[in-house]
């Protein structure tokens, strides 16, 4: 079967393309722009990828080898309700679906049980921790995670494995397509406002996801926030339990994520909690999660107030070890999101000596919304004097270089893909 992935550079579609290839399917795909994820896929053997998403380009692929199934990223149809590739598939009677149908097909064909990791924040890190722990105890698994790891591919299929460890994304309600054997909910706070217009819509989606899972592990705070009942399929933990501090990873949020991962793998493998805690203390981290780009320069995927607070909990502990000042360069993800979260910034950068605030990374925007400038968002901080509006330019390169010369710890916080702050830093790394 030949599967074509539209939006193959996405952090959900890319890993699925790898899984499909390893599961024995012929894989090809496209994306609107080049990115480090496209480069990653090509290095892993998914080479039939082109940039651009025109009907002519997909026709050339189809003529070379007929496409049986087109799987598209949600972002593709959000940006254009009639994208050329899907129009071509429709005209040529090629099956077209979002990724969930293919995942369920693979689960059924390969007899895999899903372990879904969901949540507004922390799900990527927790998914990677579950994968790491399964590797340490020798439990064969297949998996999909939305970030690069030093200890495995973003997506991987293992023949004969029993479990599929999956980062279950709530965007466009994707996670509601599944009925996991076991779920983890890492933390819930209203997000993706264009999909969930009200807080109640968001909470309702998570309640539905939990109801579809055979068992769910979560924190008491999320149990209360989601107004859940107390059925037997919920395993609820107190985040203030002192036993969590047995985990020695930097950052309280990392320690909380690690505890949930330990509890999940304990149930999958019957390995003792103490042994799993020792293993998780050696978790090597993953790309874009306080990733070291060079000495004292780090990149983190934090792009909402909750994620920023989580990243700051790690960064402040790291900086304190060497008595370093902490400098943050922040690029918000989408102007659309800023209209909803601007009042939540408040003290989220507490512990930083200086913040440089960039214009928002734009994607899937509402043209009717006012474009909020850095100064307007900075005004919502409890201490607005902490932050300075800045652009990705030669001046910012000089600013970062000088802070590094002064032995400061500099952390770039951003979401986004191609042309994001993260990619800009990597392209200019030799200048720092």
N, C-alpha and C positions, 0 to 999 in steps of 0.2 A: 504494500500500500504506500502511495506517495502522499505525504502530508505537507502542505504549504502553510507557513506561519506568517501572517500579516502583522507586522509590529514585533518582529522576532527579537529586537533589541531590548524589549521590556523586561523588567525584573521578574515577571511571572511567566511570560511567554518563552523567554530564552531558556530557562531551566527545563521547561516542558519539551522544547525542541531537542535538548540533549537526551532527555529520558526516552523520547520517541525513537531517536537514532539508536540508542543502546538497546531498546526493546525490539529492534529489528525492522523499523520502518524506514523508508526513504524520506529524507527531510530536505526541504528548501524553504526560502523565506525572503522577506523584504522588510525594510524600515525606511522612515522618511529621512533619517540622518545617520551618519556614522557615529560611533560611540565606542567607549572602552568595552562595553558589553558585546558589541558586534565583533570586535577584535578577539575577545575572550572565546566566543563561540567558534570562530574560525580556527583558533589554536587548538580547540577541542575536537576538530574534525567536521564541524558543520560549516562547510565551505561554500555551498551553493546559496549565497546571500547577495542580494543587490540593494543598492541605495536608490530610493525612489519607488513610488507605488502607483505607477501608471498601468493602464490596461495593456499597453504594448509590451511592457516588461514582463508581466505575468503571462501574457500570451506566448512569449518566447520560451519561458520555462515549461509551460503546458505543452507546447509543440515538441519540445525535446523529450519530455516524458510526461504523459497525461497525469494531471493532478486528481487524486481521488477525494481529498478532504482539505478544505481551507479552514484553518483555525485562526481567528482574529482576536487581537487585543481589544479590550473594551474601549481604550483610548481612541482607536481607529474610528469607531462609529460615533463616539462623542464629538469628535472634531468634524465629521462629515457623515451625515445620515445615509448617504449613497456613495461610499468610496469606490473608486474605479475598480479595485480588485474584487470587491464583492459583487459589483455589477457584472464583471466578466464571469465570475463563478456562476451567477444566476443564469446568464445567457447560455453558458456551456453545461448547465445541469450538474455543477460540482457541489457536493455537500458543503455547507458553510455553517459553522457554529462558533460560539465562544469556547474558551479553553476547558470549561468544566465538563462538557460532554465527552471530550477526548480523555480527560483524566478518569472519569467514571468508566469509560470503555476499557482503559488500561487496567484499572483496579479490578474490574470484572474478569477480563481476559487472563490476567496474571494472578488472580486470587489473592489480592493484597487487602489488608485492613488499614484504613486511614487513621493516622494519629494527627489531628488537626490542631495547629497552634494559631489562635485568633487573639485579637486585641487591638486597641487603638495604637498602643505603643509597646515596644518590647518583644513583639512577636518574631521579628527576624533573628534577634539575638537568642531568644529562647529556643527557636527552631534549631539554630546552629548548635546550641548547647545539648539538645536532645540527640542530635546526630553524633556529636563528639562522644557523649556518654555511651551511646550504643556501640560505637566503634571500640571504646575502651573495654567494654565487657564482652566483646565478640558477638554481638547480636546482629546478624545480617539484616540490612534494611535497604529500601529504596527511599529516595528523598527529593524534595524540591524546596529551595530556600532562595530568597531574593537578594543575596549578596555573595560575593566571592569569598571562599574560605581557603586557608592554607592546607587543610586536612581533607579536602574533597571537592568535587565539582558542585556547582550550583544546583544541578539536576543530575540524578544518577539512578539507574535501574540495576538492581542486583538480582540475577536469576535465582529463583528459589527463595527469595526473601518473603517474610510473612507480613511485615508492616511497611507502610508508606508514610514517611514523616513529611508533613505538608504545612507550609505557611499559608494559612487559610485567610485570605484577604477579604475584608468586608466591602471594599470598593465595588460599586455597582451590584452589591448584594451577591457577589460571586460565591461566598462561603455557604450560602443557603442551598446550593446545588448538591451538597454532600451530607452523608449520614455517618460521621466518624465513629470508629470503634472507641476512641478515647480522644477527648479534647482538653486543651489548656486554654484558659482565657487569662491573658497576662495583665490586662488593665483596660478599663473602658472610660472614654470621655468623648463627647460629641465631636465628630469630624466628618469630612466629605459631605459638606453641607449642600452641594449641588445634587447629591443623590438622596440625602436624608434631610429634608427641609426643616424638620423640627428635632429637638432632642429626643422626644418620645419615639419618633420614627427610628432613630438610631438604636435606642434601647430595645425597641420591639424586635429589630432584626437580630440582635444578640440573644434575646430570649428565645427566638425561633431557632437560631443555630444551636443553642444549648439543648433545646427540646429534641432536636434531631440527633444528638450525640448519645451514645450508649452511656458514657460516663464523662463527667467534666470536672477538671481541677481548676479552682479559682480562689481569689482572695475574698475575705469577708467584706471588704469595702465594695467590691464589684457585685457581690451577692446582694448587698443592701442597695447599691445604686441602680441595679437592674430590677429590684423589687421581686426577687425570685421567691418561690416557695421552697420547701425543704424536702424534695423527693430523695429517694435513696441513691439516685445516680449522680448526686453532687458531692464533691470532696472539697470542703471549704477550709482554708487555712488563715490563721491570724498573722498578718504581716509584722506585728510587733513581737512575735515570739523570739526570745533570746537565742534559741537554737539556730536561727538563720545566720547569726554572726559566726557560726563555725565555718561558714564559707568566707574565704579570704580574698576574694576578687575585689579590685578597686571599684568603689561606687556602690551606694546602697541599692540603686535600681538593678545593677548587675547581680548583686547578691540575691535580690528578690526573684529575678528571672531564673537564676541558677537553682533556687530552691524548688520552684515549680518543675523545672527540668528533671531534677533529682527525683522528685515524687513520681513523675510520669514514668521514667525509666525503671524505677523500683517496681512499678506495677507491670511493666512489660517484660522484665527480665528476672524478677525475684531476687535481684542482687541487694545486699544490705545497704541501708541509707548511709552509714558511715563510710563504706567503701566508695559509694558514688560521690559523696562530698569530697573525698580526697581526690578523686579523678577530676571533678569539675573545678577544683582549685588550680588545675593546670590548663584550663581552657585557654587556647591561644588567641582567641578573638577572631574577628573577621573584617573584611573590607568595609570601609566607610563607617566603622564603629570604633571611634578613637584610634584610627589607623595611623601609624607613624609613617609620614612621607619622607622625612629626614630628621635629623637631630632637632628636637624641640618643636617640630611642626607636625600637626595632626589634622586629620579630616574626620568629621563625624556627620552622620545622616540626620542629625537633629534639625527639625524644621517646623515644629509646633511647640507651644509653650511647655507642654508636658514632656516632649522629647528633649527640649533644651534643658529642662530641670534635671532630667536623667543624665544627660551628657555632662552637665555642670557638676553633678555629684561625683562623677568619675574624674573629671579634669581637676577639680579642686583638690581631691585626695592625691592625685599624681603630682600636681604642682607643689603641694605642701611637703612632699618627701624631700625635694631639693630646694625648698624655700624660694620658689620662683614666682614672679608675678604672672598672672594668667591673662592673656589677651585673646579676645574672640573676634573673628570675622564672620559676620552672619549674613546669609542670603536667604530671605524668606521664599517659600515655595508657593507660588501662584498669588496673584493679586486677589483673586476670588476668595481664597481662604482668609486673607488678612481682614476682610470686612467682618468676619465672624470672630476671629481670635484676638483682635487688637487690644481689647480690654483685659485679656488674660495674661499679657506679657508681664506687667507689674514688676515682680522681683525675680523673674526667671534667670537673669544673668548675675544674680548675687554671688559674689566671690571673684568676679572678674575685675581686673584693674582698668581695663579699657575694652570697649566694644566698637567695632567698625561695622556700620549697618549699610548693606548694599541694596540696590533696587531689587524688587521681587523677580524671581525666575518665572517667566510667563508661560503658561500651558493651559489649554482648554478654558480660556477666559470668557467671561461674559462681557461683551463689548459695551453694554449699558452701564456697567459699574465704573465708578470713578477710579482712576489709577492712583493708588495711595503711594505717596513718596516716603522715603526713609524718615525724613524729619517728622512727618505726621504720625508714623508708627512709633518712633522714639518717644514722642510726647506721652505715650501710654505707659512708659516705664515709671516705677515709683521714683527713680532717680534718673531723669532724662539726661543729666550732665555726664552720665557714664558712657553714652554712645555718641558717635560722630557719623554723619552721612558720608558715604564713600562710594567710589565706583571701581570696577575691575579695570585698572589701567596701570600705567607705569608708576604713578604715585603710590598706588597700593603695594606694588612690588617693593618700592623703596621703604615704605612703612614697615612691611613685614620683615624685610632684611634688617632694618635697624633694631627691631624688637628682638630678633634672633641673635644679633650681635650683643645685645644687652642680656642675653641668657634668659629671656622670657619664654614661657610656654605659650605657643600660638596655636589656637584651635579654630579651624574653619568649620562652620556649621551650615549645612545646606542640604536640600533635597535635589531633585532635578537630575537630568542625564546629560546629553550633549550640550556643550556650552555652559554648563553649570560652573559654579565657583570651584567645585572639586576638580573638574576636568581642566579648568583654567590654571589651577595650581600645578597640576601634574604636567601640563604643557610648558609651564614656566619654571619648573623646579630648579633648573640649573642656575637661575638668576638669583636665587635666595642664598 
